[in-house]
Amino acid sequence: MLNRKLLKEIRLQRGKTQEEMAAAIGYKSKSAYCSIETGVNGVSTETAAKIATVLDMTDSEKVLVFLTI
């Protein structure tokens, strides 16, 4: 299960906008990325890896964001 609140907090701490995240992970629009943070859409393993790379997440952040139930 995706911890959407923590994902957003980390993105903001890293100074990234939703538009920047969308572009960095290969999405065509901000709304496509926004749908991940709002829970409208889930996230694939591939996309999770891209997000983690763009945000330079630590291993513990990855677990807390992408693997916490």
Secondary structure, DSSP 8 states (H G I E B T S, - for coil): ---HHHHHHHHHHTT--HHHHHHHTT-SSHHHHHHHHTTSS---HHHHHHHHHHTT--HHHHIIIII--
